[in-house]
Amino acid sequence: MPCPICQTPSVPAFTPFCSKLCKNTDLLRWFKEDYRIPAQESPILDDGNDLEEP
């Protein structure tokens, strides 16, 4: 299986990565929110009923 970062063969100690550097690079991308799952936001429904009393 190739490393998802640099495409070199993965190493069992760092699977699926080839090195600690690639493993940390992937982690940094998660921290910076470079990886995102596309989502569609649902509209906010306003029924006019507030829970707070004036």
CHARMM internal coordinates of N, CA and C (Angstrom, degrees):
IC EDIT
DIST 1 N 1 CA 1.4460
DIST 1 CA 1 C 1.5296
ANGL 1 N 1 CA 1 C 107.93
DIST 1 C 2 N 1.3193
ANGL 1 CA 1 C 2 N 117.72
DIHE 1 N 1 CA 1 C 2 N 129.23
DIST 2 N 2 CA 1.4636
ANGL 1 C 2 N 2 CA 119.31
DIHE 1 CA 1 C 2 N 2 CA 178.87
DIST 2 CA 2 C 1.5295
ANGL 2 N 2 CA 2 C 111.87
DIHE 1 C 2 N 2 CA 2 C -78.38
DIST 2 C 3 N 1.3031
ANGL 2 CA 2 C 3 N 114.69
DIHE 2 N 2 CA 2 C 3 N 151.57
DIST 3 N 3 CA 1.4634
ANGL 2 C 3 N 3 CA 121.79
DIHE 2 CA 2 C 3 N 3 CA 176.90
DIST 3 CA 3 C 1.5342
ANGL 3 N 3 CA 3 C 108.61
DIHE 2 C 3 N 3 CA 3 C -63.19
DIST 3 C 4 N 1.3311
ANGL 3 CA 3 C 4 N 118.90
DIHE 3 N 3 CA 3 C 4 N 132.07
DIST 4 N 4 CA 1.4596
ANGL 3 C 4 N 4 CA 120.28
DIHE 3 CA 3 C 4 N 4 CA -179.47
DIST 4 CA 4 C 1.5353
ANGL 4 N 4 CA 4 C 113.97
DIHE 3 C 4 N 4 CA 4 C -68.89
DIST 4 C 5 N 1.3139
ANGL 4 CA 4 C 5 N 117.49
DIHE 4 N 4 CA 4 C 5 N -14.28
DIST 5 N 5 CA 1.4662
ANGL 4 C 5 N 5 CA 120.56
DIHE 4 CA 4 C 5 N 5 CA -179.19
DIST 5 CA 5 C 1.5282
ANGL 5 N 5 CA 5 C 111.38
DIHE 4 C 5 N 5 CA 5 C -92.05
DIST 5 C 6 N 1.3523
ANGL 5 CA 5 C 6 N 117.07
DIHE 5 N 5 CA 5 C 6 N -51.99
DIST 6 N 6 CA 1.4720
ANGL 5 C 6 N 6 CA 119.86
DIHE 5 CA 5 C 6 N 6 CA -173.71
DIST 6 CA 6 C 1.5304
ANGL 6 N 6 CA 6 C 114.26
DIHE 5 C 6 N 6 CA 6 C -116.66
DIST 6 C 7 N 1.3158
ANGL 6 CA 6 C 7 N 117.49
DIHE 6 N 6 CA 6 C 7 N -2.49
DIST 7 N 7 CA 1.4640
ANGL 6 C 7 N 7 CA 124.16
DIHE 6 CA 6 C 7 N 7 CA 176.93
DIST 7 CA 7 C 1.5245
ANGL 7 N 7 CA 7 C 115.63
DIHE 6 C 7 N 7 CA 7 C 69.95
DIST 7 C 8 N 1.3351
ANGL 7 CA 7 C 8 N 119.17
DIHE 7 N 7 CA 7 C 8 N 10.32
DIST 8 N 8 CA 1.4640
ANGL 7 C 8 N 8 CA 120.60
DIHE 7 CA 7 C 8 N 8 CA 174.10
DIST 8 CA 8 C 1.5243
ANGL 8 N 8 CA 8 C 108.14
DIHE 7 C 8 N 8 CA 8 C -83.01
DIST 8 C 9 N 1.3337
ANGL 8 CA 8 C 9 N 118.75
DIHE 8 N 8 CA 8 C 9 N 163.49
DIST 9 N 9 CA 1.4728
ANGL 8 C 9 N 9 CA 120.09
DIHE 8 CA 8 C 9 N 9 CA -179.33
DIST 9 CA 9 C 1.5329
ANGL 9 N 9 CA 9 C 111.86
DIHE 8 C 9 N 9 CA 9 C -58.81
DIST 9 C 10 N 1.3250
ANGL 9 CA 9 C 10 N 115.89
DIHE 9 N 9 CA 9 C 10 N 139.46
DIST 10 N 10 CA 1.4589
ANGL 9 C 10 N 10 CA 119.63
DIHE 9 CA 9 C 10 N 10 CA -179.72
DIST 10 CA 10 C 1.5211
ANGL 10 N 10 CA 10 C 110.99
DIHE 9 C 10 N 10 CA 10 C -75.38
DIST 10 C 11 N 1.3230
ANGL 10 CA 10 C 11 N 115.44
DIHE 10 N 10 CA 10 C 11 N 159.97
DIST 11 N 11 CA 1.4632
ANGL 10 C 11 N 11 CA 123.36
DIHE 10 CA 10 C 11 N 11 CA -178.74
DIST 11 CA 11 C 1.5319
ANGL 11 N 11 CA 11 C 106.60
DIHE 10 C 11 N 11 CA 11 C -115.08
DIST 11 C 12 N 1.3295
ANGL 11 CA 11 C 12 N 118.74
DIHE 11 N 11 CA 11 C 12 N 133.76
DIST 12 N 12 CA 1.4699
ANGL 11 C 12 N 12 CA 120.48
DIHE 11 CA 11 C 12 N 12 CA -177.27
DIST 12 CA 12 C 1.5326
ANGL 12 N 12 CA 12 C 114.36
DIHE 11 C 12 N 12 CA 12 C -51.97
DIST 12 C 13 N 1.3024
ANGL 12 CA 12 C 13 N 118.55
DIHE 12 N 12 CA 12 C 13 N -35.46
DIST 13 N 13 CA 1.4662
ANGL 12 C 13 N 13 CA 120.75
DIHE 12 CA 12 C 13 N 13 CA -178.86
DIST 13 CA 13 C 1.5321
ANGL 13 N 13 CA 13 C 112.35
DIHE 12 C 13 N 13 CA 13 C -67.07
DIST 13 C 14 N 1.3288
ANGL 13 CA 13 C 14 N 117.38
DIHE 13 N 13 CA 13 C 14 N -23.13
DIST 14 N 14 CA 1.4705
ANGL 13 C 14 N 14 CA 121.49
DIHE 13 CA 13 C 14 N 14 CA -176.84
DIST 14 CA 14 C 1.5282
ANGL 14 N 14 CA 14 C 112.76
DIHE 13 C 14 N 14 CA 14 C -123.94
DIST 14 C 15 N 1.3175
ANGL 14 CA 14 C 15 N 117.73
DIHE 14 N 14 CA 14 C 15 N 17.69
DIST 15 N 15 CA 1.4618
ANGL 14 C 15 N 15 CA 121.95
DIHE 14 CA 14 C 15 N 15 CA -175.86
DIST 15 CA 15 C 1.5205
ANGL 15 N 15 CA 15 C 110.89
DIHE 14 C 15 N 15 CA 15 C -49.61
DIST 15 C 16 N 1.2988
ANGL 15 CA 15 C 16 N 119.31
DIHE 15 N 15 CA 15 C 16 N 133.09
DIST 16 N 16 CA 1.4626
ANGL 15 C 16 N 16 CA 129.89
DIHE 15 CA 15 C 16 N 16 CA 6.71
DIST 16 CA 16 C 1.5246
ANGL 16 N 16 CA 16 C 113.47
DIHE 15 C 16 N 16 CA 16 C -90.36
DIST 16 C 17 N 1.3256
ANGL 16 CA 16 C 17 N 117.58
DIHE 16 N 16 CA 16 C 17 N 12.57
DIST 17 N 17 CA 1.4585
ANGL 16 C 17 N 17 CA 121.24
DIHE 16 CA 16 C 17 N 17 CA -177.66
DIST 17 CA 17 C 1.5253
ANGL 17 N 17 CA 17 C 111.09
DIHE 16 C 17 N 17 CA 17 C -93.97
DIST 17 C 18 N 1.3303
ANGL 17 CA 17 C 18 N 116.42
DIHE 17 N 17 CA 17 C 18 N 170.72
DIST 18 N 18 CA 1.4589
ANGL 17 C 18 N 18 CA 121.05
DIHE 17 CA 17 C 18 N 18 CA -179.66
DIST 18 CA 18 C 1.5247
ANGL 18 N 18 CA 18 C 112.34
DIHE 17 C 18 N 18 CA 18 C -98.58
DIST 18 C 19 N 1.3227
ANGL 18 CA 18 C 19 N 117.09
DIHE 18 N 18 CA 18 C 19 N -17.80
DIST 19 N 19 CA 1.4595
ANGL 18 C 19 N 19 CA 120.38
DIHE 18 CA 18 C 19 N 19 CA -176.09
DIST 19 CA 19 C 1.5227
ANGL 19 N 19 CA 19 C 110.06
DIHE 18 C 19 N 19 CA 19 C -158.59
DIST 19 C 20 N 1.3134
ANGL 19 CA 19 C 20 N 114.68
DIHE 19 N 19 CA 19 C 20 N 169.55
DIST 20 N 20 CA 1.4632
ANGL 19 C 20 N 20 CA 119.97
DIHE 19 CA 19 C 20 N 20 CA 176.64
DIST 20 CA 20 C 1.5266
ANGL 20 N 20 CA 20 C 110.33
DIHE 19 C 20 N 20 CA 20 C -66.13
DIST 20 C 21 N 1.3214
ANGL 20 CA 20 C 21 N 116.89
DIHE 20 N 20 CA 20 C 21 N -33.23
DIST 21 N 21 CA 1.4604
ANGL 20 C 21 N 21 CA 120.76
DIHE 20 CA 20 C 21 N 21 CA 178.54
DIST 21 CA 21 C 1.5275
ANGL 21 N 21 CA 21 C 111.00
DIHE 20 C 21 N 21 CA 21 C -60.56
DIST 21 C 22 N 1.3247
ANGL 21 CA 21 C 22 N 116.88
DIHE 21 N 21 CA 21 C 22 N -47.53
DIST 22 N 22 CA 1.4686
ANGL 21 C 22 N 22 CA 119.62
DIHE 21 CA 21 C 22 N 22 CA 179.66
DIST 22 CA 22 C 1.5191
ANGL 22 N 22 CA 22 C 111.07
DIHE 21 C 22 N 22 CA 22 C -67.18
DIST 22 C 23 N 1.3123
ANGL 22 CA 22 C 23 N 116.90
DIHE 22 N 22 CA 22 C 23 N -36.83
DIST 23 N 23 CA 1.4632
ANGL 22 C 23 N 23 CA 121.22
DIHE 22 CA 22 C 23 N 23 CA 177.47
DIST 23 CA 23 C 1.5215
ANGL 23 N 23 CA 23 C 109.92
DIHE 22 C 23 N 23 CA 23 C -61.96
DIST 23 C 24 N 1.3306
ANGL 23 CA 23 C 24 N 117.37
DIHE 23 N 23 CA 23 C 24 N -44.99
DIST 24 N 24 CA 1.4651
ANGL 23 C 24 N 24 CA 121.35
DIHE 23 CA 23 C 24 N 24 CA 179.54
DIST 24 CA 24 C 1.5234
ANGL 24 N 24 CA 24 C 111.82
DIHE 23 C 24 N 24 CA 24 C -70.19
DIST 24 C 25 N 1.3272
ANGL 24 CA 24 C 25 N 117.25
DIHE 24 N 24 CA 24 C 25 N -32.81
DIST 25 N 25 CA 1.4640
ANGL 24 C 25 N 25 CA 121.09
DIHE 24 CA 24 C 25 N 25 CA 176.50
DIST 25 CA 25 C 1.5196
ANGL 25 N 25 CA 25 C 109.89
DIHE 24 C 25 N 25 CA 25 C -62.03
DIST 25 C 26 N 1.3267
ANGL 25 CA 25 C 26 N 116.23
DIHE 25 N 25 CA 25 C 26 N -43.38
DIST 26 N 26 CA 1.4588
ANGL 25 C 26 N 26 CA 120.84
DIHE 25 CA 25 C 26 N 26 CA 178.00
DIST 26 CA 26 C 1.5263
ANGL 26 N 26 CA 26 C 110.86
DIHE 25 C 26 N 26 CA 26 C -63.17
DIST 26 C 27 N 1.3225
ANGL 26 CA 26 C 27 N 117.30
DIHE 26 N 26 CA 26 C 27 N -44.06
DIST 27 N 27 CA 1.4593
ANGL 26 C 27 N 27 CA 121.45
DIHE 26 CA 26 C 27 N 27 CA 178.73
DIST 27 CA 27 C 1.5280
ANGL 27 N 27 CA 27 C 111.28
DIHE 26 C 27 N 27 CA 27 C -61.24
DIST 27 C 28 N 1.3231
ANGL 27 CA 27 C 28 N 116.38
DIHE 27 N 27 CA 27 C 28 N -42.30
DIST 28 N 28 CA 1.4595
ANGL 27 C 28 N 28 CA 120.41
DIHE 27 CA 27 C 28 N 28 CA 178.33
DIST 28 CA 28 C 1.5326
ANGL 28 N 28 CA 28 C 111.07
DIHE 27 C 28 N 28 CA 28 C -62.19
DIST 28 C 29 N 1.3241
ANGL 28 CA 28 C 29 N 116.79
DIHE 28 N 28 CA 28 C 29 N -38.39
DIST 29 N 29 CA 1.4690
ANGL 28 C 29 N 29 CA 119.90
DIHE 28 CA 28 C 29 N 29 CA 177.64
DIST 29 CA 29 C 1.5280
ANGL 29 N 29 CA 29 C 110.91
DIHE 28 C 29 N 29 CA 29 C -63.06
DIST 29 C 30 N 1.3359
ANGL 29 CA 29 C 30 N 117.03
DIHE 29 N 29 CA 29 C 30 N -36.74
DIST 30 N 30 CA 1.4685
ANGL 29 C 30 N 30 CA 119.74
DIHE 29 CA 29 C 30 N 30 CA 176.48
DIST 30 CA 30 C 1.5265
ANGL 30 N 30 CA 30 C 109.86
DIHE 29 C 30 N 30 CA 30 C -66.36
DIST 30 C 31 N 1.3344
ANGL 30 CA 30 C 31 N 117.30
DIHE 30 N 30 CA 30 C 31 N -44.69
DIST 31 N 31 CA 1.4648
ANGL 30 C 31 N 31 CA 120.65
DIHE 30 CA 30 C 31 N 31 CA -179.71
DIST 31 CA 31 C 1.5235
ANGL 31 N 31 CA 31 C 112.09
DIHE 30 C 31 N 31 CA 31 C -61.15
DIST 31 C 32 N 1.3272
ANGL 31 CA 31 C 32 N 116.62
DIHE 31 N 31 CA 31 C 32 N -37.19
DIST 32 N 32 CA 1.4665
ANGL 31 C 32 N 32 CA 121.22
DIHE 31 CA 31 C 32 N 32 CA -179.65
DIST 32 CA 32 C 1.5245
ANGL 32 N 32 CA 32 C 111.75
DIHE 31 C 32 N 32 CA 32 C -82.44
DIST 32 C 33 N 1.3331
ANGL 32 CA 32 C 33 N 116.65
DIHE 32 N 32 CA 32 C 33 N 1.18
DIST 33 N 33 CA 1.4595
ANGL 32 C 33 N 33 CA 123.17
DIHE 32 CA 32 C 33 N 33 CA -179.15
DIST 33 CA 33 C 1.5226
ANGL 33 N 33 CA 33 C 112.48
DIHE 32 C 33 N 33 CA 33 C 59.72
DIST 33 C 34 N 1.3432
ANGL 33 CA 33 C 34 N 116.43
DIHE 33 N 33 CA 33 C 34 N 36.16
DIST 34 N 34 CA 1.4571
ANGL 33 C 34 N 34 CA 120.49
DIHE 33 CA 33 C 34 N 34 CA 174.82
DIST 34 CA 34 C 1.5242
ANGL 34 N 34 CA 34 C 111.50
DIHE 33 C 34 N 34 CA 34 C -72.59
DIST 34 C 35 N 1.3285
ANGL 34 CA 34 C 35 N 116.39
DIHE 34 N 34 CA 34 C 35 N -27.38
DIST 35 N 35 CA 1.4634
ANGL 34 C 35 N 35 CA 120.86
DIHE 34 CA 34 C 35 N 35 CA 177.27
DIST 35 CA 35 C 1.5241
ANGL 35 N 35 CA 35 C 107.94
DIHE 34 C 35 N 35 CA 35 C -93.69
DIST 35 C 36 N 1.3087
ANGL 35 CA 35 C 36 N 115.76
DIHE 35 N 35 CA 35 C 36 N 126.73
DIST 36 N 36 CA 1.4567
ANGL 35 C 36 N 36 CA 120.10
DIHE 35 CA 35 C 36 N 36 CA 179.63
DIST 36 CA 36 C 1.5160
ANGL 36 N 36 CA 36 C 109.63
DIHE 35 C 36 N 36 CA 36 C -140.65
DIST 36 C 37 N 1.2984
ANGL 36 CA 36 C 37 N 115.09
DIHE 36 N 36 CA 36 C 37 N 147.86
DIST 37 N 37 CA 1.4507
ANGL 36 C 37 N 37 CA 121.26
DIHE 36 CA 36 C 37 N 37 CA 174.94
DIST 37 CA 37 C 1.5175
ANGL 37 N 37 CA 37 C 106.77
DIHE 36 C 37 N 37 CA 37 C -100.66
DIST 37 C 38 N 1.3376
ANGL 37 CA 37 C 38 N 117.26
DIHE 37 N 37 CA 37 C 38 N 122.20
DIST 38 N 38 CA 1.4592
ANGL 37 C 38 N 38 CA 118.61
DIHE 37 CA 37 C 38 N 38 CA -179.73
DIST 38 CA 38 C 1.5293
ANGL 38 N 38 CA 38 C 110.51
DIHE 37 C 38 N 38 CA 38 C -62.30
DIST 38 C 39 N 1.3070
ANGL 38 CA 38 C 39 N 115.16
DIHE 38 N 38 CA 38 C 39 N 134.66
DIST 39 N 39 CA 1.4604
ANGL 38 C 39 N 39 CA 120.27
DIHE 38 CA 38 C 39 N 39 CA 179.95
DIST 39 CA 39 C 1.5140
ANGL 39 N 39 CA 39 C 109.26
DIHE 38 C 39 N 39 CA 39 C -140.46
DIST 39 C 40 N 1.2911
ANGL 39 CA 39 C 40 N 113.69
DIHE 39 N 39 CA 39 C 40 N 154.08
DIST 40 N 40 CA 1.4480
ANGL 39 C 40 N 40 CA 119.37
DIHE 39 CA 39 C 40 N 40 CA 177.14
DIST 40 CA 40 C 1.5237
ANGL 40 N 40 CA 40 C 107.01
DIHE 39 C 40 N 40 CA 40 C -108.94
DIST 40 C 41 N 1.3217
ANGL 40 CA 40 C 41 N 116.37
DIHE 40 N 40 CA 40 C 41 N 121.94
DIST 41 N 41 CA 1.4505
ANGL 40 C 41 N 41 CA 119.65
DIHE 40 CA 40 C 41 N 41 CA -178.57
DIST 41 CA 41 C 1.5211
ANGL 41 N 41 CA 41 C 109.85
DIHE 40 C 41 N 41 CA 41 C -74.70
DIST 41 C 42 N 1.3125
ANGL 41 CA 41 C 42 N 115.11
DIHE 41 N 41 CA 41 C 42 N 138.76
DIST 42 N 42 CA 1.4579
ANGL 41 C 42 N 42 CA 119.11
DIHE 41 CA 41 C 42 N 42 CA 178.64
DIST 42 CA 42 C 1.5229
ANGL 42 N 42 CA 42 C 108.81
DIHE 41 C 42 N 42 CA 42 C -83.79
DIST 42 C 43 N 1.3196
ANGL 42 CA 42 C 43 N 116.40
DIHE 42 N 42 CA 42 C 43 N 147.37
DIST 43 N 43 CA 1.4701
ANGL 42 C 43 N 43 CA 118.53
DIHE 42 CA 42 C 43 N 43 CA 179.05
DIST 43 CA 43 C 1.5215
ANGL 43 N 43 CA 43 C 110.11
DIHE 42 C 43 N 43 CA 43 C -68.05
DIST 43 C 44 N 1.3187
ANGL 43 CA 43 C 44 N 115.22
DIHE 43 N 43 CA 43 C 44 N 146.63
DIST 44 N 44 CA 1.4670
ANGL 43 C 44 N 44 CA 120.69
DIHE 43 CA 43 C 44 N 44 CA 177.38
DIST 44 CA 44 C 1.5241
ANGL 44 N 44 CA 44 C 107.74
DIHE 43 C 44 N 44 CA 44 C -80.30
DIST 44 C 45 N 1.3007
ANGL 44 CA 44 C 45 N 114.86
DIHE 44 N 44 CA 44 C 45 N 124.33
DIST 45 N 45 CA 1.4680
ANGL 44 C 45 N 45 CA 119.35
DIHE 44 CA 44 C 45 N 45 CA -179.56
DIST 45 CA 45 C 1.5292
ANGL 45 N 45 CA 45 C 108.73
DIHE 44 C 45 N 45 CA 45 C -88.67
DIST 45 C 46 N 1.3152
ANGL 45 CA 45 C 46 N 116.24
DIHE 45 N 45 CA 45 C 46 N 128.48
DIST 46 N 46 CA 1.4542
ANGL 45 C 46 N 46 CA 121.08
DIHE 45 CA 45 C 46 N 46 CA 178.32
DIST 46 CA 46 C 1.5190
ANGL 46 N 46 CA 46 C 107.30
DIHE 45 C 46 N 46 CA 46 C -116.88
DIST 46 C 47 N 1.3301
ANGL 46 CA 46 C 47 N 115.55
DIHE 46 N 46 CA 46 C 47 N 106.37
DIST 47 N 47 CA 1.4566
ANGL 46 C 47 N 47 CA 119.64
DIHE 46 CA 46 C 47 N 47 CA -179.25
DIST 47 CA 47 C 1.5309
ANGL 47 N 47 CA 47 C 112.09
DIHE 46 C 47 N 47 CA 47 C -91.33
DIST 47 C 48 N 1.3272
ANGL 47 CA 47 C 48 N 116.36
DIHE 47 N 47 CA 47 C 48 N 0.83
DIST 48 N 48 CA 1.4510
ANGL 47 C 48 N 48 CA 120.63
DIHE 47 CA 47 C 48 N 48 CA 178.15
DIST 48 CA 48 C 1.5093
ANGL 48 N 48 CA 48 C 114.42
DIHE 47 C 48 N 48 CA 48 C 84.63
DIST 48 C 49 N 1.2987
ANGL 48 CA 48 C 49 N 118.68
DIHE 48 N 48 CA 48 C 49 N -5.35
DIST 49 N 49 CA 1.4647
ANGL 48 C 49 N 49 CA 121.99
DIHE 48 CA 48 C 49 N 49 CA 179.52
DIST 49 CA 49 C 1.5222
ANGL 49 N 49 CA 49 C 109.75
DIHE 48 C 49 N 49 CA 49 C -97.17
DIST 49 C 50 N 1.3107
ANGL 49 CA 49 C 50 N 116.32
DIHE 49 N 49 CA 49 C 50 N 111.06
DIST 50 N 50 CA 1.4554
ANGL 49 C 50 N 50 CA 120.79
DIHE 49 CA 49 C 50 N 50 CA 176.77
DIST 50 CA 50 C 1.5148
ANGL 50 N 50 CA 50 C 109.15
DIHE 49 C 50 N 50 CA 50 C -89.93
DIST 50 C 51 N 1.2978
ANGL 50 CA 50 C 51 N 116.26
DIHE 50 N 50 CA 50 C 51 N 143.44
DIST 51 N 51 CA 1.4489
ANGL 50 C 51 N 51 CA 120.59
DIHE 50 CA 50 C 51 N 51 CA 179.25
DIST 51 CA 51 C 1.5152
ANGL 51 N 51 CA 51 C 112.06
DIHE 50 C 51 N 51 CA 51 C -79.87
DIST 51 C 52 N 1.3237
ANGL 51 CA 51 C 52 N 116.62
DIHE 51 N 51 CA 51 C 52 N -25.04
DIST 52 N 52 CA 1.4712
ANGL 51 C 52 N 52 CA 120.24
DIHE 51 CA 51 C 52 N 52 CA 179.69
DIST 52 CA 52 C 1.5183
ANGL 52 N 52 CA 52 C 110.79
DIHE 51 C 52 N 52 CA 52 C -84.27
DIST 52 C 53 N 1.3162
ANGL 52 CA 52 C 53 N 114.77
DIHE 52 N 52 CA 52 C 53 N 140.45
DIST 53 N 53 CA 1.4668
ANGL 52 C 53 N 53 CA 119.05
DIHE 52 CA 52 C 53 N 53 CA 176.64
DIST 53 CA 53 C 1.5267
ANGL 53 N 53 CA 53 C 109.13
DIHE 52 C 53 N 53 CA 53 C -90.19
DIST 53 C 54 N 1.3260
ANGL 53 CA 53 C 54 N 116.63
DIHE 53 N 53 CA 53 C 54 N 143.06
DIST 54 N 54 CA 1.4818
ANGL 53 C 54 N 54 CA 119.41
DIHE 53 CA 53 C 54 N 54 CA -179.34
DIST 54 CA 54 C 1.5034
ANGL 54 N 54 CA 54 C 112.39
DIHE 53 C 54 N 54 CA 54 C -69.17
END
COOR INIT
IC SEED 1 N 1 CA 1 C
IC BUILD
